[in-house]
């Protein structure tokens, strides 16, 4: 009897797993630009990654296809009139530092020979009516870059943000989720290595974060996890829309609000072992990198997108705005790790 053939294992280049998301449903008005309107919705609701579905009709649309032999898109075909949308699918991710909408559509139009069905990559379109659904991946960021093998802008980088601790966790799950975040002692102090023990406490800040988690008090029960501390810190920060984006030294207008928020942050998470609470620079400096996360006392939680000459951080905020932060006015403390990325807390340097 001959050998049984087995299926060849196929290597998947990139996979991202989301554990947190929303479903956003909406309708576009007649005359709206399909892609521009969807991107506007994504910015309004802080969507970084999402799957798109829709139905309705176009007034006009441009469809194209990719020429694999030439490595470029063909000139688009423009269609106008009564164009019924049979299928509209795609996604929103990031490309070149901005949101990018990738859509394919199948449409039908009436001709003298009956219905004609057309389809392709949507270059642009104006809707007659459109209902859409965005299924968001709120803990995943995917970024497109040019793929050398195909010439297409494909997903090349991924960031998976803060996985939820396993249900029924006794506190150790939070330590595993934070990676190398460190041991939490009785005073809530974090070290650079270790885990969260069952008896770990968050000190005086525990009751505040317990209220954030639904009124449960913090302590040895493990009701408040490392994940809760990070989320509570984010919830307590000021609205980023109130701040001027991209300005040097924008870490609190007169220093009063920033200092108060910095105090709230330091109350929840102490500096890592080896850091001096007096405000002096830590001798054991750890360089931030693109993809790392920053918790800022004024702007909240953001994604570090680049380091400029070792003097400035470019940080993308929850509302997709980017700020340029001077390292002359903030000090970075390493809180821990999420999916291999460092998580820093920014503290204002007092004169």
N, C-alpha and C positions, 0 to 999 in steps of 0.2 A: 504494500500500500504506500502510495507516494506521501511525501511530507506535506503537511498542511501549511499553506502560505500564510504568513502573518502580515498584518497591515504595517506599512512603514511608518515609523513615528515621525511626525512633522514638527519641526521646531517653530514655536510661536515667538516672533521677534519681541513683542511688547504686550504685556497684560497688566491692567490696573483693576483692582477690586474696590468697589464702592460699597460702603455700609451705611451711608447717610445720603438722603436725597429728598426732593420735593417734586410734585407734579403741578405745573403751572399751565392753566388753560386760558385761552383768550381769543379775541376776534379782531381782525384788522378791517379798517374801513375801505370803501371803494376809493381807488386812486392811490392807496398807500404803496410804497416800495416794500416788497416782501423782505429782502435781506436787511435793509436799513431798519425797518420796523422791528424785526426779530432781535437784532443786535441792541436796539434801544431798550427792549423789554429785558434782555439779559443784563444790561448795565444797571437798570433800575432795581432789579431784584438780586444783584450780586451773583449772577450765574457765571461760572468759569468753565464748566463742562456740562454738556447736556445733549440728549437725543431729541430730535425734532420730528414731529409728525403733523400732517395737516391735510385739509381738504377744502374745496371751494371752487373758485374759477379765476382765471387770469383775464385781464383786458388785453395785455400783451406780455410776451415773455421771450427771452433769448436763451436758447439751448445750444449746448456744444458737446463735443466728445474729445477724448484725448487720443492723439495719434501716437501709438506706442513706438512706431518705427522712427518717427521724427523727434519724439520726446517733447511734444508741445501740444497745447490745445488747438483744435481746428477753429477757424473763424466761426463765430456763432451764427445760428439761423434765428431770425426774428419772426415770430408769429403774432398775429393780432386778430381780434374778433371774439367770438364765443368759444372760449377755451376752458373746458371742464377739467378740473384737477382730479384725476383718478387716483393718484398716489403722490404724496410729497413726503420725502424722508431725508434725513441728514443729521448733522450734529453741529454743535458749537464748541470749539476749543480755542487754543491760542496759537498765533503765528506772528512772528516778528514783534513780539511784545504787546500785541493787541488781540482782541477777540476776533475770531474768524468763523464765518458761517459757510458750511459745505452742504449743498443741497442737490438732490436729484429729484426730477419730477416726471411723471407720466401724465400726458394730457390727451384729451379727445376733442376733435372738432368735426363739425358736419360739413360734408362736401357733396358735390353732385353725385358721387359714387358711393355715398353713405358715410358712416363714421370712419374717421382716420385717427389712428392712435400714434402718438409721437412721444419721444422721451429723451432724456439726456441730463447733462450737468447744467444746473441753472446758473447762468451768467448774471442775469438780473430779471426782475419781473414786476409788473404792476398788477395788483389784485383787483378783481371785481368784488369778490367776497372771499374771506379766508378765516377758517377756524383752525387753531393750532394747539398743540400740547408740547410742553417742554418737560421732559423727565430729567431732572438735574442730578449731577453727581457732585455733591457739595464737599466731599472729602478727597476729591481727585482733581488734579490739574494735568492736562495733556497738552503738549506743545509740538507744533509742526515745524519740521525743517526739511530742506531738500534732500530727497533720497537719491543717492548716487546711482543705484541700480535702475531706477525707473524715471528719474527726473521729476517726480511728483513731490509735492509738499505733504509728507506723511508724518504720522506721530512718531517722534523720535525720543522725546523725554517725557517722563511721568513723575509726578509727586503725589504720594498718597498721604493725606493728612490725618493725624490723630485717630487711629482705630479705636473703636469702643471696647472697653474691658468686657471680658466674658461675663454672661449672666450668672449671678450667684457668687461673684468674686468676693474674696474675703480681704481684699486689699493687695494681695500679691499680684493679681491680674493687672492692677494699675501700674505696678512697678515694671511688669513685663511690657506693657503697652508703651511706657516711657523709655524703653530700652535701657540705657545706662544712666538713667536719671539720678540714681543715688539712693542711699538709705535715708529714711525719714525717722529722726529720733524724736524724743519726747517734746522737744521745742520746735519741731517741724523743720529742722535744719537739714539741707540736702548735701550729700557728698557727691563726689564725681564717679563713684562706682558703688554697686550694691543693689539692693532691692527694698521694696516697701514691706516691712514686717507687719504681722497681724496686730501688734500693739502700737503701731506707729500713730502719732497724734499730730495735729496741725496747730497745737497751742491755742493762743487766744483768738487767732483768726478762724478757728474751726467753727464757732457758732455762727459767724457771718456767712461762711460758705455753706453751713448746714441749712441756713434759711434760704439761700439761693437754690439748694437742692430739694426744697419742699418742706423745710422746717425741722429736719432731722439734725440733731446736734452731732458735731464731729467728735472723734475720739477713737477708742480702741475697737469700736464696732466695725470700722472700715466703711461706714456709710459714705464718707467723703473721700474720694480717690484723688490721685494726682491729676486725672483728667478733669475732675470737678474744679480743682484749684486753678488750672489753666483757663477753664471756661468762665469761672467767676471773675478772674482777672480781666478777661475780655469784656464781660458784661458791665464791669464797673468803670470802663474807660470812657472818655468823652467822645462825642459824635465826631468822626473824622471830617464831616462836611463843614464843621465850624473852623477847621484849621486851614491855613494857606498851604496848598501843595507845592512842592518843589522849591521852597525857600530854605536857605541855609539857616540853621539855628531856630527852626520853627517848633521847638520843643516846649511850648507853653509861652503865651504872650509875655507876661511879666514875671514868670517864674512861679507865681503863687499856685495856679491850677496844676502846673506840671509837678511841683513839689508835693502837692497833696495827693495826686494820682500816683506818684512814685512811692509815697508812703504806703498807700493802699496795696500796691504791688508787692513791696518788700514785706508787708505784714503777712501776705499769703504764702510767699516762697522766699526762704532765706537764701543768701548767696552760697555758692558751693564752697567746700572746704578749701582753704588757701586764699580765699578772697577776704579783703579787709573791709569791714562795714564802715570804716572811717571815711571812705570815699577815695582812698589812695588806690592807684592802679594795681591790679593783680600782676605779680611777676610772672605767673604761669599763663601768659596770654594765648588765647586760642583764636585763630583767624577765622572770621565768618566767611562763608562762601555762598555763591549763588545757589538757591534752593533751600537755604536755611530759613528758619522762622524767627521772627522778632516780636516780642511783646513790649510795646511802647506805652509809657504812662499816659500819653495824650492821645495817640492815634489808635491804640489797641493792637490787635494781632495782625501782622503783615508778613509778606513773603519777600525775602532778600533776593533781588534780581541781579545785583552786581555790586562790586566794591571798586570805587574809583580812587586810584593812586594811594590806597591805604588810608584815605582821609575822609571819604564820604561813602555812605551806604545808599543805594537806590532801593527803595522798599515799596512794593505794591500793596495798597490797603484793601480792605474788604469791598469798598465801593469802586475798585479798579483804578483809582487814582494812584499816581506814583509820587512819592516824596523823596527828596534828597536830604539826608541827615548827616550833619557834621559830627565826626567822632571826637571833635574837640570839646563838645558840650555834653556828650553822653558817655557812660561807661557800660560795657557789656558784661553781664554775668551769665555763665552757661547754666541753664536749668536742667537740661537733659537732652534726650534724643527722641525723634519720631521717624520711624521708617528709615533710619540711617542718616537723617538730617538733624543738625544741631538746632536746639531751641534756646534763644538768648532772651534775657530780660534787659531792657535799657533803663538805666538810672541816670538822672540828671547829675552832672558834676557841679557841685556848689562852689561858688567863688570863695 
